[in-house]
Amino acid sequence: MVTIEPPRLLTPGRIAATLRQPLHRITYILASRTHIRPAARAGSLRLYDRRALAMVRHELNAIDARRQRGVDDVG
């Protein structure tokens, strides 16, 4: 018998915990990157899928790379 699991959606807090980042960084990315959209809503809470988690991870890496490159250019 095949058991089908329901999709697991993530809150911004769970994304922050999964990526080990402060919540304010995650909320900034979710607010400023319009291509990362919630998969569902529960009242006023936005819920994100694993694809959104990967996009947030990518954006964090891009921010960190730009920040690091800026430090290297100055020094």
N, C-alpha and C positions, 0 to 999 in steps of 0.2 A: 504494500500500500504506500502510495506517495503522499508525503505530508508537505503541504505548501505553507511556507511561512509568510506572514504578512510583511509588507515592506517596513523597514525600520527607518523612521525619520528622526532627524536630529535637531535639537534646539541650538541656538547660538552658544549657550552655555556648554552643551555636550561637545560641540565642535571645538570650543576653546579647550576643554579638558582633553579631548582626543589629541589635539595638536600641541598641547602643553604651552598654550599662549594665554596672555591676559585677555579677559573678555572684551576690553575696550578695543583691542586690535581687531578682533573678529567682527565686532559690531561696526567698526569703521569700514572694513572691507565690504561687509554686506550692504552697508548704506551707500557706499560710493561706487561700487561696481554693479551697474544695472544689469549686466548679463548674468549675474548670479541671482537667480530667482527662487523663492520658496516653492517647494513641491506641494505644500498644503498649508492650511491655516487652521488653528484650533482657537477660536475666539480671536483675540488680538495677537496670539502667539504664532510666529512664523516657524515652519518646520522644513528642514532641508534634507535632501537625499545624499547618497554617497558621491554622486557626481558633483554636487555643490561642494562637498567636503574637499574633493580633489582640486576644484577650482580655487577654493580659499587657500589651500596649501600652496598652490602655484603662485597666487598673488603674494602670499607672505614671503616666499622664496625670491620673487622678483623685487619686492621692496627691500629685502635684506641685501640682495646683490647690488641694487642701485646705491644703497646706503654705504656698502663696503667700497664700491668703486669710487664714490665721492671722497671717502677718507683716503684712499690710495692716491687720488689725483692731487690732493692738497700736500701730502707729505713728501 
